[in-house]
């Protein structure tokens, strides 16, 4: 299992009239978490695009448990529970407040596609090599 954590300060622009984080911003929080999780491995989305690989979101699920509020420092935990075997990668997400209370859970599904033809492809080998040590059963 691979995990990464990213902190984000809630600015006023993220909140709605009730003073809670507007629900649509959670997609951005999960995007930031994924970007930083890949960066922590030594790659960036820009690197992947340079290799001719794009990763569009094809599905997102969110469960709202508690609100985040203005000036909270939230932690976005990004988790890969399985090493991808095909064109699909599942990023599990959890958002916590400073008190460690779980605010939101999510699951975001992305596909690996070739940038030139938008065809489904398997995970790039250099990303696989960086992720493989985090999984107990090493797959080739």
C-alpha positions in Angstrom: 0.0 0.0 0.0 1.3 3.5 -0.9 0.2 6.5 1.2 1.0 10.2 1.0 -0.3 13.2 3.0 -0.7 16.8 1.9 -1.8 19.8 4.1 -4.0 22.5 2.7 -5.1 25.7 4.5 -8.8 26.5 4.0 -9.0 30.0 2.5 -12.2 32.1 2.6 -12.7 31.5 -1.1 -13.2 27.8 -0.4 -16.2 28.4 1.8 -19.9 28.8 1.2 -22.4 31.1 2.9 -22.6 28.8 5.8 -18.8 29.0 6.4 -18.2 25.4 5.4 -16.0 24.3 2.5 -18.1 24.1 -0.6 -18.6 20.5 -1.6 -17.2 21.0 -5.1 -13.7 21.9 -3.8 -13.1 18.3 -2.5 -12.4 17.3 -6.1 -9.6 19.9 -6.1 -8.3 18.7 -2.7 -8.1 15.1 -4.0 -6.4 16.4 -7.2 -3.8 18.2 -5.1 -3.3 15.0 -3.0 -2.8 12.9 -6.1 -0.4 15.3 -7.7 1.7 15.5 -4.5 1.6 11.7 -4.0 3.1 11.2 -7.5 5.6 14.0 -6.9 6.7 12.2 -3.7 7.6 9.3 -5.9 9.9 11.5 -8.0 7.6 12.0 -10.9 5.1 14.7 -12.0 2.1 14.8 -14.2 4.2 16.9 -16.5 6.8 14.1 -16.7 4.0 11.6 -17.5 2.6 13.9 -20.3 6.1 14.2 -21.7 6.1 10.4 -22.0 2.9 10.5 -23.9 0.7 9.4 -21.0 -2.4 11.3 -19.8 -4.5 10.4 -16.8 -8.1 11.6 -17.0 -10.6 11.2 -14.1 -13.3 8.8 -15.1 -15.2 8.5 -11.8 -15.3 10.1 -8.4 -17.2 9.2 -5.3 -17.3 11.3 -2.1 -18.8 10.9 1.3 -19.2 14.0 3.5 -19.0 13.2 7.2 -18.1 16.6 8.8 -17.5 20.1 7.4 -14.2 21.7 7.0 -14.3 25.4 7.8 -12.5 28.6 7.1 -8.9 28.7 8.3 -8.8 25.0 9.1 -5.6 23.2 8.2 -6.8 20.0 6.5 -4.7 16.9 5.7 -5.5 15.1 2.5 -4.4 11.5 2.7 -4.0 9.7 -0.7 -3.8 5.9 -0.7 -3.2 3.4 -3.4 -4.4 0.1 -1.9 -3.5 -2.0 -5.0 -0.8 -1.8 -7.6 -2.6 -1.3 -10.9 -2.6 -4.2 -13.3 -4.3 -2.6 -16.3 -5.3 0.9 -17.5 -7.1 1.8 -14.3 -5.7 3.3 -11.1 -7.8 3.9 -8.0 -6.9 6.6 -5.6 -8.6 6.4 -2.2 -8.7 9.6 -0.3 -9.4 10.8 3.2 -9.6 14.4 4.5 -8.8 15.1 8.2 -9.0 18.3 10.2 -6.3 19.4 12.7 -7.9 17.5 15.5 -7.5 14.3 13.4 -11.2 13.9 12.8 -12.2 12.3 9.5 -14.2 14.8 7.4 -14.5 13.2 4.0 -13.7 10.0 2.2 -13.4 9.6 -1.5 -12.5 7.3 -4.3 -11.2 8.7 -7.6 -10.7 6.4 -10.7 -8.3 7.5 -13.4 -7.3 5.8 -16.6 -3.9 5.7 -18.2 -4.3 6.8 -21.8 -1.9 7.4 -24.7 -1.9 11.2 -25.4 -1.8 10.7 -29.1 -4.7 8.3 -29.7 -6.5 8.3 -26.3 -6.2 4.6 -26.2 -6.1 2.8 -22.8 -2.6 1.7 -21.8 -1.0 0.0 -18.8 0.7 2.0 -16.1 4.1 3.4 -17.3 6.9 1.2 -16.3 8.9 3.9 -14.5 5.8 4.6 -12.3 5.4 0.9 -11.6 9.0 0.6 -10.5 8.6 3.4 -8.1 5.4 2.0 -6.6 6.3 -1.7 -6.5 8.3 -1.5 -3.3 5.2 -0.3 -1.4 3.3 -3.5 -2.1 4.1 -6.8 -0.4 3.6 -9.0 -3.4 5.9 -7.8 -6.1 4.4 -8.2 -9.6 6.3 -8.0 -12.8 
